[in-house]
Amino acid sequence: MSAHEVDLVVIGTGPGGEALANAAASAGLDVVVVEKHLVGGECPYYGCIPTKMMVRGSDAVAEVRRVPQVAGEATITPAWSVVARRISEEATAGWDDTIGVERLEKVGATVHHGVGRLAGTGRVVVETPAGETLELTARRGVLVNPGTRPAVPPVEGLADTPYWTNRDAVRLTELPGSVAIVGGGPIGCELAQVFARFGVRVTVIQHGSRLLAADEPEASALVEKVFAEEGIRVLTDVELVRAAYADGAFVLTLDTGEQLTADKVMVAAGRVPNLDDLGLETVGLDPAARTLEVDEWLRAGEKLWAIGDVTGHGAFTHVAMYQQAIALRDILGQGGAPAQYHAVPHATFTDPEVGGVGMTEQAARDAGLRVRTGSTDLAASSRGFTYGPGGHGLIKVVEDADRGVLVGATAVGPAGGEILGFLAVAVHAEVPVPTLRSMIYAYPTFHRAIEAALADLS
Ligand SMILES: Cc1cc2nc3c(=O)[nH]c(=O)nc-3n(C[C@H](O)[C@H](O)[C@H](O)COP(=O)(O)OP(=O)(O)OC[C@H]3O[C@@H](n4cnc5c(N)ncnc54)[C@H](O)[C@@H]3O)c2cc1C
């Protein structure tokens, strides 16, 4: 075992950990990075980036299919090979993190591919794939950014089948004839529509009463309607109770008694935090916890910072990136504004896109606020009307009536995630509703529907 003293150890490099390590090393700290798989984490290799390349492909397919209704003759023969090549060559470099490693090394950081575990305050033990052990003592401290892995529900027989997770889905070079997706959250919904538009027969098995359960019910209803129109079978309020695989086919038994067959099964049923093998017990923290509690400076303990999905403030790349900037300032002793989470935005890249920021109506009511809501149908706006097929969606705003500010908003529609930008500013900066109502909204944009939603506040 070799032992070293450094300034900062970063265990796990999601996008935030990588950025922080880069910035800390650039600022002159002696930084060691420990990553057990790929520097950059889930987002560039198995999450946001490859799935958004899939979405780009499936949106193009859908758009060509709408052309006859708005512009003339057009046909498309979808080819998954184009998407697969883009993901492999342009997004992930064949799932190779050399560029990320070199970027870190260029600014003076040391990168170890291996498993990092805490071994007391400011101490880390690294286990390399070759079986070597390295002991690190961090003068400033340790930042953990270990991320999550797919949750696999404890369904009888499932563990013995060759089910897919997002990690398999992004590496596909060919699509199956049919797929059953277990889970109707953002990942399940995005991939369901992608696969269906490329000709796969898709069934979504959702144990809750609606898709995209963290969003407004109106958003779920529209996505479910669109899925039905596109031939995606959505089963809600059902439990998968048994899974079996034989001769290249899955047989799934639901609690309703129905049996489904599918060529493939993809599990998208939530995520499990990678906290169980991080040595948290050596610093008095619970390795079985669902989240790692952090303060507004992302401090999780003495000489310990945590960022990313495991902090429970939103499992999104933009949250991890926001947090890393704050943790970095704290590590460097620079102060500045601490973290606030009242305006966390998110976008699900179905078509229509579902963007949300802050609280849903129900969350605001549960928080005890006096709530007023306003909403409008995008299809009824001038832009939605002229757009024609695909021009549907909605805007919903949630106001804290006592303070006269929006505490949440939803934008569903073509570019719903972009319309969301406006609403995110309103929630973040707590812009008074009368000020929002006094603005001029360009005609005929989709975002102009926000004015109608604000007028509907009641
Ligand atoms: C299919 C899919 C689509 C997504 N799409 C979006 C999207 O469109 N927009 C969005 O904002 N977010 C999206 N996300 C979420 C996004 O990927 C994560 O929020 C983002 O990657 C940040 O995660 P993180 O910082 O917690 O760490 P991660 O990105 O999960 O990285 C953690 C890293 O830590 C490493 N690690 C773990 N434990 C150890 C250890 N003990 N020692 C060494 N290394 C360790 C892991 O190997 C991993 O590389 C998506 C996720 C998935 C799965």
The ligand as a MOL file (V3000), in Angstrom:
LIG
                    3D

  0  0  0     0  0            999 V3000
M  V30 BEGIN CTAB
M  V30 COUNTS 53 58 0 0 0
M  V30 BEGIN ATOM
M  V30 1 C -31.1830 7.4930 -19.0980 0
M  V30 2 C -30.9270 8.7640 -18.3280 0
M  V30 3 C -31.2420 9.9830 -18.9120 0
M  V30 4 C -31.0010 11.1560 -18.2160 0
M  V30 5 N -31.3180 12.3420 -18.8210 0
M  V30 6 C -31.0950 13.5000 -18.1610 0
M  V30 7 C -31.3790 14.7530 -18.7840 0
M  V30 8 O -31.8690 14.8210 -19.9110 0
M  V30 9 N -31.1120 15.8870 -18.0950 0
M  V30 10 C -30.5610 15.8510 -16.8360 0
M  V30 11 O -30.3220 16.9080 -16.2530 0
M  V30 12 N -30.2820 14.6780 -16.2330 0
M  V30 13 C -30.5260 13.5100 -16.8650 0
M  V30 14 N -30.2140 12.3200 -16.2560 0
M  V30 15 C -29.6310 12.3440 -14.8900 0
M  V30 16 C -28.1390 12.6470 -14.9790 0
M  V30 17 O -27.4900 11.6580 -15.7420 0
M  V30 18 C -27.5150 12.7340 -13.5840 0
M  V30 19 O -28.2850 13.5920 -12.7770 0
M  V30 20 C -26.1040 13.2980 -13.7370 0
M  V30 21 O -25.2800 12.3440 -14.3530 0
M  V30 22 C -25.4920 13.7280 -12.4010 0
M  V30 23 O -25.3050 12.6010 -11.6050 0
M  V30 24 P -24.2600 12.5640 -10.4310 0
M  V30 25 O -23.5160 13.8260 -10.4010 0
M  V30 26 O -24.9670 12.2040 -9.1960 0
M  V30 27 O -23.2460 11.3880 -10.8070 0
M  V30 28 P -23.1550 10.3460 -11.9810 0
M  V30 29 O -23.2480 11.0070 -13.2970 0
M  V30 30 O -24.0720 9.2190 -11.7020 0
M  V30 31 O -21.6620 9.8560 -11.8220 0
M  V30 32 C -21.1880 9.2570 -10.6540 0
M  V30 33 C -19.8430 8.6280 -10.9380 0
M  V30 34 O -19.2780 8.1500 -9.7160 0
M  V30 35 C -18.6160 6.9250 -9.9630 0
M  V30 36 N -18.5070 6.2350 -8.6860 0
M  V30 37 C -19.5210 5.8300 -7.8670 0
M  V30 38 N -19.0350 5.3130 -6.7220 0
M  V30 39 C -17.6860 5.3570 -6.8090 0
M  V30 40 C -16.6210 4.9660 -5.9610 0
M  V30 41 N -16.8520 4.4300 -4.7640 0
M  V30 42 N -15.3580 5.1550 -6.3720 0
M  V30 43 C -15.1110 5.7080 -7.5840 0
M  V30 44 N -16.0710 6.1010 -8.4370 0
M  V30 45 C -17.3420 5.9420 -8.0560 0
M  V30 46 C -19.4820 6.2510 -11.0060 0
M  V30 47 O -18.7260 5.3010 -11.7340 0
M  V30 48 C -19.9190 7.4350 -11.8650 0
M  V30 49 O -19.0450 7.6500 -12.9580 0
M  V30 50 C -30.4330 11.1200 -16.9200 0
M  V30 51 C -30.1070 9.9010 -16.3430 0
M  V30 52 C -30.3350 8.7290 -17.0210 0
M  V30 53 C -29.9690 7.4170 -16.3720 0
M  V30 END ATOM
M  V30 BEGIN BOND
M  V30 1 1 1 2
M  V30 2 1 2 3
M  V30 3 2 2 52
M  V30 4 2 3 4
M  V30 5 1 4 5
M  V30 6 1 4 50
M  V30 7 2 5 6
M  V30 8 1 6 7
M  V30 9 1 6 13
M  V30 10 2 7 8
M  V30 11 1 7 9
M  V30 12 1 9 10
M  V30 13 2 10 11
M  V30 14 1 10 12
M  V30 15 2 12 13
M  V30 16 1 13 14
M  V30 17 1 14 15
M  V30 18 1 14 50
M  V30 19 1 15 16
M  V30 20 1 16 17
M  V30 21 1 16 18
M  V30 22 1 18 19
M  V30 23 1 18 20
M  V30 24 1 20 21
M  V30 25 1 20 22
M  V30 26 1 22 23
M  V30 27 1 23 24
M  V30 28 2 24 25
M  V30 29 1 24 26
M  V30 30 1 24 27
M  V30 31 1 27 28
M  V30 32 2 28 29
M  V30 33 1 28 30
M  V30 34 1 28 31
M  V30 35 1 31 32
M  V30 36 1 32 33
M  V30 37 1 33 34
M  V30 38 1 33 48
M  V30 39 1 34 35
M  V30 40 1 35 36
M  V30 41 1 35 46
M  V30 42 1 36 37
M  V30 43 1 36 45
M  V30 44 2 37 38
M  V30 45 1 38 39
M  V30 46 1 39 40
M  V30 47 2 39 45
M  V30 48 1 40 41
M  V30 49 2 40 42
M  V30 50 1 42 43
M  V30 51 2 43 44
M  V30 52 1 44 45
M  V30 53 1 46 47
M  V30 54 1 46 48
M  V30 55 1 48 49
M  V30 56 2 50 51
M  V30 57 1 51 52
M  V30 58 1 52 53
M  V30 END BOND
M  V30 END CTAB
M  END
